[in-house]
């Protein structure tokens, strides 16, 4: 059985994960408006990943005998200056999510919930990968600067990314 404190922490994080899905959906729309279909693909995969992350926690709470009560999802930003601006936002957001996952681990440690600690190890590793992936695209965008041909080449590269449904936990 999951403790009330651990359940509350998970419910808060489920909301953050679903907000992340919503944010990346907003970014996908931004890139669609620019007709950068590779960036659209990259964001679409982020949308799917964040959904899977949130649902992994959702299912975990239920599996532990908890009750899932969903709260309203905050409206995401929807206006950026450039692809570089978007990816700066993405990196800052992923760093925020990392902080939130670490805080969730702290609650698991505080409540001595070893099952939650084991479950959350996957999310800790996933955040390392998330930040590295975003950082790589951001570094390329910073190198590209105002070079439209290089931006289109990166767009073509991002179109190759594929979604692999994560096995969580």
C-alpha positions in Angstrom: 0.0 0.0 0.0 1.3 3.4 -0.9 1.5 6.1 1.8 -0.7 9.2 1.6 2.4 11.4 1.3 3.9 9.3 -1.5 0.6 9.1 -3.3 0.3 12.9 -3.2 3.8 13.4 -4.5 3.1 11.0 -7.4 -0.2 12.7 -8.2 1.7 16.1 -8.4 4.3 14.6 -10.7 1.6 12.9 -12.9 0.2 16.4 -13.4 3.7 17.7 -14.3 4.3 14.9 -16.8 0.9 15.6 -18.5 1.8 19.3 -18.5 5.0 18.4 -20.3 3.0 16.5 -22.9 0.8 19.5 -23.3 3.8 21.9 -23.6 5.5 19.7 -26.2 2.2 19.6 -28.1 2.2 23.4 -28.1 5.7 23.4 -29.4 4.7 20.9 -32.1 2.1 23.3 -33.2 4.7 26.1 -33.3 6.9 24.1 -35.6 4.0 23.0 -37.8 3.3 26.7 -38.3 6.9 27.1 -39.5 6.6 24.1 -41.8 9.6 22.4 -40.1 8.3 18.9 -40.2 11.4 17.3 -38.7 11.0 19.5 -35.6 7.3 18.6 -35.6 8.4 14.9 -35.5 10.8 15.5 -32.7 8.2 17.2 -30.6 5.6 14.6 -31.5 7.9 11.9 -30.0 8.3 14.1 -26.9 4.5 14.3 -26.6 4.3 10.5 -26.7 7.2 10.0 -24.3 5.7 12.4 -21.7 2.3 10.7 -22.0 4.0 7.4 -21.4 5.9 8.8 -18.4 2.7 10.2 -16.8 0.8 7.0 -17.5 3.6 4.9 -16.0 3.2 6.8 -12.7 -0.6 6.7 -13.0 -0.5 2.9 -13.3 2.0 2.6 -10.5 -0.2 4.5 -8.1 -3.1 2.3 -8.9 -1.0 -0.9 -8.7 0.1 0.2 -5.2 -3.5 0.6 -4.0 -3.6 4.4 -4.4 -6.3 6.6 -5.8 -5.6 8.8 -8.8 -7.3 12.2 -8.7 -6.4 14.4 -11.6 -6.0 18.1 -11.3 -6.3 20.8 -14.0 -3.3 21.1 -16.3 -1.7 24.5 -16.6 -2.0 26.3 -20.0 1.4 25.9 -21.8 3.3 28.7 -23.4 2.6 28.9 -27.2 4.7 31.7 -28.6 8.4 31.6 -29.3 10.9 33.7 -31.2 12.8 31.0 -33.0 13.6 27.2 -32.9 16.6 28.1 -30.7 14.3 29.9 -28.3 12.0 26.8 -28.2 14.9 24.5 -27.4 16.3 26.8 -24.7 12.8 26.5 -23.1 12.8 22.7 -23.6 16.2 22.4 -21.8 15.0 24.6 -18.9 11.8 22.5 -18.7 13.6 19.2 -18.6 15.9 20.5 -15.9 12.8 21.5 -13.9 11.4 17.9 -14.5 14.7 16.5 -13.2 14.4 18.6 -10.1 10.8 17.3 -9.6 11.8 13.7 -10.1 14.6 14.1 -7.6 12.1 15.6 -5.1 9.9 12.5 -5.7 12.9 10.3 -4.9 13.4 12.3 -1.7 9.9 11.6 -0.6 10.4 7.9 -1.4 13.6 7.9 0.8 11.9 9.9 3.5 9.0 7.5 3.7 11.3 4.5 3.3 9.2 3.4 0.3 11.7 1.0 -1.3 9.3 0.0 -4.1 8.9 3.6 -5.1 12.7 4.1 -5.0 13.2 1.2 -7.4 10.4 2.3 -9.7 11.8 5.9 -9.8 15.3 4.8 -10.7 14.1 4.4 -14.3 12.9 8.0 -14.3 16.2 9.3 -12.9 18.1 7.6 -15.7 15.5 8.8 -18.3 16.0 12.4 -17.2 19.7 12.1 -17.8 18.9 11.0 -21.4 16.3 13.7 -21.9 18.6 16.5 -20.9 21.4 15.1 -23.1 19.1 14.7 -26.1 17.8 18.3 -25.8 21.3 19.6 -25.1 22.5 18.0 -28.4 19.8 19.7 -30.5 20.3 23.0 -28.6 24.1 22.9 -29.3 23.4 22.4 -33.0 20.9 25.2 -33.1 23.4 27.5 -31.4 26.0 26.6 -34.1 23.6 27.1 -36.9 22.7 30.6 -35.9 20.8 32.3 -38.8 21.9 29.8 -41.4 18.6 28.7 -43.0 20.2 25.8 -45.0 21.7 24.4 -41.9 18.4 24.7 -40.1 16.7 22.7 -42.9 19.5 20.1 -42.7 18.9 19.7 -39.0 15.1 19.6 -39.7 15.8 16.7 -42.1 17.9 14.9 -39.4 15.2 15.3 -36.7 12.6 13.8 -39.1 14.5 10.5 -38.6 13.8 10.2 -34.9 11.4 7.4 -34.0 9.3 6.7 -30.9 10.2 3.6 -28.9 7.6 2.9 -26.3 9.5 3.0 -23.0 9.4 0.0 -20.6 9.0 1.9 -17.3 10.0 0.6 -14.0 
